[in-house]
Amino acid sequence: MKAEGNQAGQKQHSPSHDQEKRKHYRSLWFVMNEKTIIDKILPTIERKN
């Protein structure tokens, strides 16, 4: 296990930045793949109902 102080330092350093990046890339990816996602998801949802 890492020392508590080390973990705290790492947590302070990265999460907000990583989350922003992740959000950005996820939304980019989603916009690019929206049609594909809908085509894949809708049939499965309809099948379940």
mmCIF file as Biopython writes it, N, C-alpha, C and O atoms, coordinates in Angstrom:
data_model
#
loop_
_atom_site.group_PDB
_atom_site.id
_atom_site.type_symbol
_atom_site.label_atom_id
_atom_site.label_alt_id
_atom_site.label_comp_id
_atom_site.label_asym_id
_atom_site.label_entity_id
_atom_site.label_seq_id
_atom_site.pdbx_PDB_ins_code
_atom_site.Cartn_x
_atom_site.Cartn_y
_atom_site.Cartn_z
_atom_site.occupancy
_atom_site.B_iso_or_equiv
_atom_site.auth_seq_id
_atom_site.auth_asym_id
_atom_site.pdbx_PDB_model_num
ATOM 1   N N  . MET A ? 1  ? 0.837   -1.212 0.000   1.0 0.0 1  A 1 
ATOM 2   C CA . MET A ? 1  ? 0.000   0.000  0.000   1.0 0.0 1  A 1 
ATOM 3   C C  . MET A ? 1  ? 0.863   1.251  0.000   1.0 0.0 1  A 1 
ATOM 4   O O  . MET A ? 1  ? 1.938   1.280  0.600   1.0 0.0 1  A 1 
ATOM 5   N N  . LYS A ? 2  ? 0.393   2.255  -0.661  1.0 0.0 2  A 1 
ATOM 6   C CA . LYS A ? 2  ? 1.128   3.512  -0.679  1.0 0.0 2  A 1 
ATOM 7   C C  . LYS A ? 2  ? 0.860   4.275  0.600   1.0 0.0 2  A 1 
ATOM 8   O O  . LYS A ? 2  ? -0.130  4.038  1.292   1.0 0.0 2  A 1 
ATOM 9   N N  . ALA A ? 3  ? 1.764   5.197  0.903   1.0 0.0 3  A 1 
ATOM 10  C CA . ALA A ? 3  ? 1.552   6.062  2.060   1.0 0.0 3  A 1 
ATOM 11  C C  . ALA A ? 3  ? 0.349   6.959  1.805   1.0 0.0 3  A 1 
ATOM 12  O O  . ALA A ? 3  ? 0.088   7.374  0.676   1.0 0.0 3  A 1 
ATOM 13  N N  . GLU A ? 4  ? -0.368  7.245  2.868   1.0 0.0 4  A 1 
ATOM 14  C CA . GLU A ? 4  ? -1.586  8.051  2.747   1.0 0.0 4  A 1 
ATOM 15  C C  . GLU A ? 4  ? -1.303  9.388  2.065   1.0 0.0 4  A 1 
ATOM 16  O O  . GLU A ? 4  ? -2.049  9.814  1.183   1.0 0.0 4  A 1 
ATOM 17  N N  . GLY A ? 5  ? -0.220  10.044 2.480   1.0 0.0 5  A 1 
ATOM 18  C CA . GLY A ? 5  ? 0.114   11.351 1.917   1.0 0.0 5  A 1 
ATOM 19  C C  . GLY A ? 5  ? 0.338   11.266 0.414   1.0 0.0 5  A 1 
ATOM 20  O O  . GLY A ? 5  ? -0.066  12.154 -0.336  1.0 0.0 5  A 1 
ATOM 21  N N  . ASN A ? 6  ? 0.982   10.196 -0.012  1.0 0.0 6  A 1 
ATOM 22  C CA . ASN A ? 6  ? 1.257   10.018 -1.434  1.0 0.0 6  A 1 
ATOM 23  C C  . ASN A ? 6  ? -0.049  9.908  -2.207  1.0 0.0 6  A 1 
ATOM 24  O O  . ASN A ? 6  ? -0.215  10.544 -3.247  1.0 0.0 6  A 1 
ATOM 25  N N  . GLN A ? 7  ? -0.971  9.105  -1.703  1.0 0.0 7  A 1 
ATOM 26  C CA . GLN A ? 7  ? -2.259  8.942  -2.375  1.0 0.0 7  A 1 
ATOM 27  C C  . GLN A ? 7  ? -2.995  10.271 -2.459  1.0 0.0 7  A 1 
ATOM 28  O O  . GLN A ? 7  ? -3.537  10.633 -3.504  1.0 0.0 7  A 1 
ATOM 29  N N  . ALA A ? 8  ? -3.005  10.991 -1.343  1.0 0.0 8  A 1 
ATOM 30  C CA . ALA A ? 8  ? -3.713  12.273 -1.320  1.0 0.0 8  A 1 
ATOM 31  C C  . ALA A ? 8  ? -3.127  13.209 -2.367  1.0 0.0 8  A 1 
ATOM 32  O O  . ALA A ? 8  ? -3.861  13.897 -3.076  1.0 0.0 8  A 1 
ATOM 33  N N  . GLY A ? 9  ? -1.797  13.230 -2.461  1.0 0.0 9  A 1 
ATOM 34  C CA . GLY A ? 9  ? -1.151  14.092 -3.442  1.0 0.0 9  A 1 
ATOM 35  C C  . GLY A ? 9  ? -1.548  13.716 -4.854  1.0 0.0 9  A 1 
ATOM 36  O O  . GLY A ? 9  ? -1.813  14.586 -5.685  1.0 0.0 9  A 1 
ATOM 37  N N  . GLN A ? 10 ? -1.589  12.426 -5.126  1.0 0.0 10 A 1 
ATOM 38  C CA . GLN A ? 10 ? -1.960  11.983 -6.465  1.0 0.0 10 A 1 
ATOM 39  C C  . GLN A ? 10 ? -3.415  12.339 -6.756  1.0 0.0 10 A 1 
ATOM 40  O O  . GLN A ? 10 ? -3.747  12.792 -7.851  1.0 0.0 10 A 1 
ATOM 41  N N  . LYS A ? 11 ? -4.273  12.130 -5.768  1.0 0.0 11 A 1 
ATOM 42  C CA . LYS A ? 11 ? -5.687  12.433 -5.973  1.0 0.0 11 A 1 
ATOM 43  C C  . LYS A ? 11 ? -5.878  13.916 -6.281  1.0 0.0 11 A 1 
ATOM 44  O O  . LYS A ? 11 ? -6.628  14.279 -7.187  1.0 0.0 11 A 1 
ATOM 45  N N  . GLN A ? 12 ? -5.191  14.770 -5.519  1.0 0.0 12 A 1 
ATOM 46  C CA . GLN A ? 12 ? -5.308  16.208 -5.757  1.0 0.0 12 A 1 
ATOM 47  C C  . GLN A ? 12 ? -4.830  16.548 -7.159  1.0 0.0 12 A 1 
ATOM 48  O O  . GLN A ? 12 ? -5.409  17.398 -7.835  1.0 0.0 12 A 1 
ATOM 49  N N  . HIS A ? 13 ? -3.771  15.879 -7.589  1.0 0.0 13 A 1 
ATOM 50  C CA . HIS A ? 13 ? -3.130  16.246 -8.856  1.0 0.0 13 A 1 
ATOM 51  C C  . HIS A ? 13 ? -4.032  15.941 -10.042 1.0 0.0 13 A 1 
ATOM 52  O O  . HIS A ? 13 ? -4.200  16.791 -10.917 1.0 0.0 13 A 1 
ATOM 53  N N  . SER A ? 14 ? -4.626  14.731 -10.092 1.0 0.0 14 A 1 
ATOM 54  C CA . SER A ? 14 ? -5.187  14.324 -11.367 1.0 0.0 14 A 1 
ATOM 55  C C  . SER A ? 14 ? -6.708  14.337 -11.532 1.0 0.0 14 A 1 
ATOM 56  O O  . SER A ? 14 ? -7.165  14.715 -12.611 1.0 0.0 14 A 1 
ATOM 57  N N  . PRO A ? 15 ? -7.514  13.961 -10.563 1.0 0.0 15 A 1 
ATOM 58  C CA . PRO A ? 15 ? -8.900  13.596 -10.917 1.0 0.0 15 A 1 
ATOM 59  C C  . PRO A ? 15 ? -9.667  14.626 -11.727 1.0 0.0 15 A 1 
ATOM 60  O O  . PRO A ? 15 ? -10.264 14.276 -12.745 1.0 0.0 15 A 1 
ATOM 61  N N  . SER A ? 16 ? -9.669  15.887 -11.308 1.0 0.0 16 A 1 
ATOM 62  C CA . SER A ? 16 ? -10.496 16.861 -12.025 1.0 0.0 16 A 1 
ATOM 63  C C  . SER A ? 16 ? -10.011 16.981 -13.463 1.0 0.0 16 A 1 
ATOM 64  O O  . SER A ? 16 ? -10.817 17.050 -14.391 1.0 0.0 16 A 1 
ATOM 65  N N  . HIS A ? 17 ? -8.712  17.006 -13.644 1.0 0.0 17 A 1 
ATOM 66  C CA . HIS A ? 17 ? -8.149  17.130 -14.992 1.0 0.0 17 A 1 
ATOM 67  C C  . HIS A ? 17 ? -8.529  15.906 -15.827 1.0 0.0 17 A 1 
ATOM 68  O O  . HIS A ? 17 ? -8.976  16.037 -16.967 1.0 0.0 17 A 1 
ATOM 69  N N  . ASP A ? 18 ? -8.347  14.719 -15.253 1.0 0.0 18 A 1 
ATOM 70  C CA . ASP A ? 18 ? -8.667  13.495 -15.983 1.0 0.0 18 A 1 
ATOM 71  C C  . ASP A ? 18 ? -10.150 13.437 -16.305 1.0 0.0 18 A 1 
ATOM 72  O O  . ASP A ? 18 ? -10.535 13.037 -17.404 1.0 0.0 18 A 1 
ATOM 73  N N  . GLN A ? 19 ? -10.986 13.835 -15.348 1.0 0.0 19 A 1 
ATOM 74  C CA . GLN A ? 19 ? -12.424 13.796 -15.586 1.0 0.0 19 A 1 
ATOM 75  C C  . GLN A ? 19 ? -12.802 14.725 -16.726 1.0 0.0 19 A 1 
ATOM 76  O O  . GLN A ? 19 ? -13.593 14.361 -17.596 1.0 0.0 19 A 1 
ATOM 77  N N  . GLU A ? 20 ? -12.232 15.930 -16.721 1.0 0.0 20 A 1 
ATOM 78  C CA . GLU A ? 20 ? -12.532 16.873 -17.805 1.0 0.0 20 A 1 
ATOM 79  C C  . GLU A ? 20 ? -12.128 16.262 -19.145 1.0 0.0 20 A 1 
ATOM 80  O O  . GLU A ? 20 ? -12.882 16.308 -20.117 1.0 0.0 20 A 1 
ATOM 81  N N  . LYS A ? 21 ? -10.931 15.692 -19.176 1.0 0.0 21 A 1 
ATOM 82  C CA . LYS A ? 21 ? -10.454 15.073 -20.417 1.0 0.0 21 A 1 
ATOM 83  C C  . LYS A ? 21 ? -11.394 13.955 -20.822 1.0 0.0 21 A 1 
ATOM 84  O O  . LYS A ? 21 ? -11.795 13.852 -21.981 1.0 0.0 21 A 1 
ATOM 85  N N  . ARG A ? 22 ? -11.744 13.111 -19.842 1.0 0.0 22 A 1 
ATOM 86  C CA . ARG A ? 22 ? -12.580 11.955 -20.137 1.0 0.0 22 A 1 
ATOM 87  C C  . ARG A ? 22 ? -13.930 12.410 -20.669 1.0 0.0 22 A 1 
ATOM 88  O O  . ARG A ? 22 ? -14.440 11.868 -21.650 1.0 0.0 22 A 1 
ATOM 89  N N  . LYS A ? 23 ? -14.513 13.427 -19.998 1.0 0.0 23 A 1 
ATOM 90  C CA . LYS A ? 23 ? -15.804 13.962 -20.443 1.0 0.0 23 A 1 
ATOM 91  C C  . LYS A ? 23 ? -15.689 14.447 -21.876 1.0 0.0 23 A 1 
ATOM 92  O O  . LYS A ? 23 ? -16.541 14.161 -22.717 1.0 0.0 23 A 1 
ATOM 93  N N  . HIS A ? 24 ? -14.618 15.186 -22.138 1.0 0.0 24 A 1 
ATOM 94  C CA . HIS A ? 24 ? -14.417 15.772 -23.464 1.0 0.0 24 A 1 
ATOM 95  C C  . HIS A ? 24 ? -14.337 14.672 -24.515 1.0 0.0 24 A 1 
ATOM 96  O O  . HIS A ? 24 ? -15.017 14.731 -25.539 1.0 0.0 24 A 1 
ATOM 97  N N  . TYR A ? 25 ? -13.493 13.659 -24.252 1.0 0.0 25 A 1 
ATOM 98  C CA . TYR A ? 25 ? -13.318 12.608 -25.245 1.0 0.0 25 A 1 
ATOM 99  C C  . TYR A ? 25 ? -14.573 11.773 -25.368 1.0 0.0 25 A 1 
ATOM 100 O O  . TYR A ? 25 ? -14.930 11.334 -26.462 1.0 0.0 25 A 1 
ATOM 101 N N  . ARG A ? 26 ? -15.253 11.548 -24.236 1.0 0.0 26 A 1 
ATOM 102 C CA . ARG A ? 26 ? -16.466 10.742 -24.297 1.0 0.0 26 A 1 
ATOM 103 C C  . ARG A ? 26 ? -17.505 11.447 -25.155 1.0 0.0 26 A 1 
ATOM 104 O O  . ARG A ? 26 ? -18.163 10.814 -25.981 1.0 0.0 26 A 1 
ATOM 105 N N  . SER A ? 27 ? -17.657 12.768 -24.963 1.0 0.0 27 A 1 
ATOM 106 C CA . SER A ? 27 ? -18.668 13.487 -25.738 1.0 0.0 27 A 1 
ATOM 107 C C  . SER A ? 27 ? -18.265 13.521 -27.210 1.0 0.0 27 A 1 
ATOM 108 O O  . SER A ? 27 ? -19.115 13.375 -28.088 1.0 0.0 27 A 1 
ATOM 109 N N  . LEU A ? 28 ? -16.972 13.713 -27.485 1.0 0.0 28 A 1 
ATOM 110 C CA . LEU A ? 28 ? -16.502 13.682 -28.873 1.0 0.0 28 A 1 
ATOM 111 C C  . LEU A ? 28 ? -16.831 12.338 -29.498 1.0 0.0 28 A 1 
ATOM 112 O O  . LEU A ? 28 ? -17.408 12.266 -30.583 1.0 0.0 28 A 1 
ATOM 113 N N  . TRP A ? 29 ? -16.455 11.267 -28.792 1.0 0.0 29 A 1 
ATOM 114 C CA . TRP A ? 29 ? -16.670 9.912  -29.288 1.0 0.0 29 A 1 
ATOM 115 C C  . TRP A ? 29 ? -18.151 9.665  -29.490 1.0 0.0 29 A 1 
ATOM 116 O O  . TRP A ? 29 ? -18.561 9.056  -30.479 1.0 0.0 29 A 1 
ATOM 117 N N  . PHE A ? 30 ? -18.959 10.147 -28.539 1.0 0.0 30 A 1 
ATOM 118 C CA . PHE A ? 30 ? -20.395 9.911  -28.624 1.0 0.0 30 A 1 
ATOM 119 C C  . PHE A ? 30 ? -20.971 10.622 -29.833 1.0 0.0 30 A 1 
ATOM 120 O O  . PHE A ? 30 ? -21.791 10.055 -30.556 1.0 0.0 30 A 1 
ATOM 121 N N  . VAL A ? 31 ? -20.549 11.858 -30.061 1.0 0.0 31 A 1 
ATOM 122 C CA . VAL A ? 31 ? -21.056 12.601 -31.224 1.0 0.0 31 A 1 
ATOM 123 C C  . VAL A ? 31 ? -20.683 11.865 -32.504 1.0 0.0 31 A 1 
ATOM 124 O O  . VAL A ? 31 ? -21.500 11.719 -33.412 1.0 0.0 31 A 1 
ATOM 125 N N  . MET A ? 32 ? -19.427 11.401 -32.562 1.0 0.0 32 A 1 
ATOM 126 C CA . MET A ? 32 ? -18.971 10.716 -33.765 1.0 0.0 32 A 1 
ATOM 127 C C  . MET A ? 32 ? -19.709 9.402  -33.973 1.0 0.0 32 A 1 
ATOM 128 O O  . MET A ? 32 ? -19.962 9.002  -35.109 1.0 0.0 32 A 1 
ATOM 129 N N  . ASN A ? 33 ? -20.057 8.725  -32.873 1.0 0.0 33 A 1 
ATOM 130 C CA . ASN A ? 33 ? -20.624 7.384  -32.974 1.0 0.0 33 A 1 
ATOM 131 C C  . ASN A ? 33 ? -22.105 7.339  -32.647 1.0 0.0 33 A 1 
ATOM 132 O O  . ASN A ? 33 ? -22.684 6.263  -32.498 1.0 0.0 33 A 1 
ATOM 133 N N  . GLU A ? 34 ? -22.717 8.512  -32.535 1.0 0.0 34 A 1 
ATOM 134 C CA . GLU A ? 34 ? -24.100 8.559  -32.071 1.0 0.0 34 A 1 
ATOM 135 C C  . GLU A ? 34 ? -24.992 7.667  -32.922 1.0 0.0 34 A 1 
ATOM 136 O O  . GLU A ? 34 ? -25.769 6.876  -32.387 1.0 0.0 34 A 1 
ATOM 137 N N  . LYS A ? 35 ? -24.886 7.786  -34.229 1.0 0.0 35 A 1 
ATOM 138 C CA . LYS A ? 35 ? -25.756 7.006  -35.101 1.0 0.0 35 A 1 
ATOM 139 C C  . LYS A ? 35 ? -25.515 5.520  -34.884 1.0 0.0 35 A 1 
ATOM 140 O O  . LYS A ? 35 ? -26.462 4.743  -34.766 1.0 0.0 35 A 1 
ATOM 141 N N  . THR A ? 36 ? -24.251 5.126  -34.832 1.0 0.0 36 A 1 
ATOM 142 C CA . THR A ? 36 ? -23.918 3.724  -34.617 1.0 0.0 36 A 1 
ATOM 143 C C  . THR A ? 36 ? -24.461 3.245  -33.285 1.0 0.0 36 A 1 
ATOM 144 O O  . THR A ? 36 ? -25.034 2.160  -33.193 1.0 0.0 36 A 1 
ATOM 145 N N  . ILE A ? 37 ? -24.278 4.061  -32.246 1.0 0.0 37 A 1 
ATOM 146 C CA . ILE A ? 37 ? -24.748 3.690  -30.916 1.0 0.0 37 A 1 
ATOM 147 C C  . ILE A ? 37 ? -26.254 3.495  -30.941 1.0 0.0 37 A 1 
ATOM 148 O O  . ILE A ? 37 ? -26.769 2.506  -30.419 1.0 0.0 37 A 1 
ATOM 149 N N  . ILE A ? 38 ? -26.954 4.438  -31.546 1.0 0.0 38 A 1 
ATOM 150 C CA . ILE A ? 38 ? -28.412 4.340  -31.594 1.0 0.0 38 A 1 
ATOM 151 C C  . ILE A ? 38 ? -28.816 3.088  -32.359 1.0 0.0 38 A 1 
ATOM 152 O O  . ILE A ? 38 ? -29.704 2.355  -31.924 1.0 0.0 38 A 1 
ATOM 153 N N  . ASP A ? 39 ? -28.175 2.838  -33.488 1.0 0.0 39 A 1 
ATOM 154 C CA . ASP A ? 39 ? -28.501 1.655  -34.284 1.0 0.0 39 A 1 
ATOM 155 C C  . ASP A ? 39 ? -28.269 0.384  -33.483 1.0 0.0 39 A 1 
ATOM 156 O O  . ASP A ? 39 ? -29.012 -0.587 -33.629 1.0 0.0 39 A 1 
ATOM 157 N N  . LYS A ? 40 ? -27.234 0.382  -32.630 1.0 0.0 40 A 1 
ATOM 158 C CA . LYS A ? 40 ? -26.943 -0.816 -31.843 1.0 0.0 40 A 1 
ATOM 159 C C  . LYS A ? 40 ? -27.866 -0.927 -30.646 1.0 0.0 40 A 1 
ATOM 160 O O  . LYS A ? 40 ? -28.338 -2.019 -30.327 1.0 0.0 40 A 1 
ATOM 161 N N  . ILE A ? 41 ? -28.133 0.197  -29.973 1.0 0.0 41 A 1 
ATOM 162 C CA . ILE A ? 41 ? -28.867 0.149  -28.707 1.0 0.0 41 A 1 
ATOM 163 C C  . ILE A ? 41 ? -30.362 -0.026 -28.935 1.0 0.0 41 A 1 
ATOM 164 O O  . ILE A ? 41 ? -31.000 -0.831 -28.256 1.0 0.0 41 A 1 
ATOM 165 N N  . LEU A ? 42 ? -30.925 0.714  -29.877 1.0 0.0 42 A 1 
ATOM 166 C CA . LEU A ? 42 ? -32.376 0.661  -30.067 1.0 0.0 42 A 1 
ATOM 167 C C  . LEU A ? 42 ? -32.876 -0.761 -30.308 1.0 0.0 42 A 1 
ATOM 168 O O  . LEU A ? 42 ? -33.839 -1.167 -29.658 1.0 0.0 42 A 1 
ATOM 169 N N  . PRO A ? 43 ? -32.275 -1.535 -31.205 1.0 0.0 43 A 1 
ATOM 170 C CA . PRO A ? 43 ? -32.783 -2.899 -31.413 1.0 0.0 43 A 1 
ATOM 171 C C  . PRO A ? 43 ? -32.769 -3.727 -30.137 1.0 0.0 43 A 1 
ATOM 172 O O  . PRO A ? 43 ? -33.699 -4.494 -29.887 1.0 0.0 43 A 1 
ATOM 173 N N  . THR A ? 44 ? -31.713 -3.581 -29.317 1.0 0.0 44 A 1 
ATOM 174 C CA . THR A ? 44 ? -31.645 -4.384 -28.094 1.0 0.0 44 A 1 
ATOM 175 C C  . THR A ? 44 ? -32.721 -3.939 -27.115 1.0 0.0 44 A 1 
ATOM 176 O O  . THR A ? 44 ? -33.310 -4.771 -26.425 1.0 0.0 44 A 1 
ATOM 177 N N  . ILE A ? 45 ? -32.985 -2.641 -27.046 1.0 0.0 45 A 1 
ATOM 178 C CA . ILE A ? 45 ? -34.035 -2.143 -26.148 1.0 0.0 45 A 1 
ATOM 179 C C  . ILE A ? 45 ? -35.387 -2.670 -26.616 1.0 0.0 45 A 1 
ATOM 180 O O  . ILE A ? 45 ? -36.195 -3.127 -25.808 1.0 0.0 45 A 1 
ATOM 181 N N  . GLU A ? 46 ? -35.627 -2.604 -27.922 1.0 0.0 46 A 1 
ATOM 182 C CA . GLU A ? 46 ? -36.903 -3.072 -28.456 1.0 0.0 46 A 1 
ATOM 183 C C  . GLU A ? 46 ? -37.059 -4.564 -28.211 1.0 0.0 46 A 1 
ATOM 184 O O  . GLU A ? 46 ? -38.162 -5.036 -27.932 1.0 0.0 46 A 1 
ATOM 185 N N  . ARG A ? 47 ? -35.974 -5.304 -28.313 1.0 0.0 47 A 1 
ATOM 186 C CA . ARG A ? 47 ? -36.029 -6.744 -28.095 1.0 0.0 47 A 1 
ATOM 187 C C  . ARG A ? 47 ? -36.408 -7.054 -26.647 1.0 0.0 47 A 1 
ATOM 188 O O  . ARG A ? 47 ? -37.172 -7.980 -26.375 1.0 0.0 47 A 1 
ATOM 189 N N  . LYS A ? 48 ? -35.854 -6.253 -25.717 1.0 0.0 48 A 1 
ATOM 190 C CA . LYS A ? 48 ? -36.132 -6.501 -24.296 1.0 0.0 48 A 1 
ATOM 191 C C  . LYS A ? 48 ? -37.594 -6.253 -23.972 1.0 0.0 48 A 1 
ATOM 192 O O  . LYS A ? 48 ? -38.179 -6.983 -23.171 1.0 0.0 48 A 1 
ATOM 193 N N  . ASN A ? 49 ? -38.199 -5.235 -24.581 1.0 0.0 49 A 1 
ATOM 194 C CA . ASN A ? 49 ? -39.562 -4.863 -24.192 1.0 0.0 49 A 1 
ATOM 195 C C  . ASN A ? 49 ? -40.602 -5.844 -24.689 1.0 0.0 49 A 1 
ATOM 196 O O  . ASN A ? 49 ? -41.793 -5.662 -24.439 1.0 0.0 49 A 1 
#
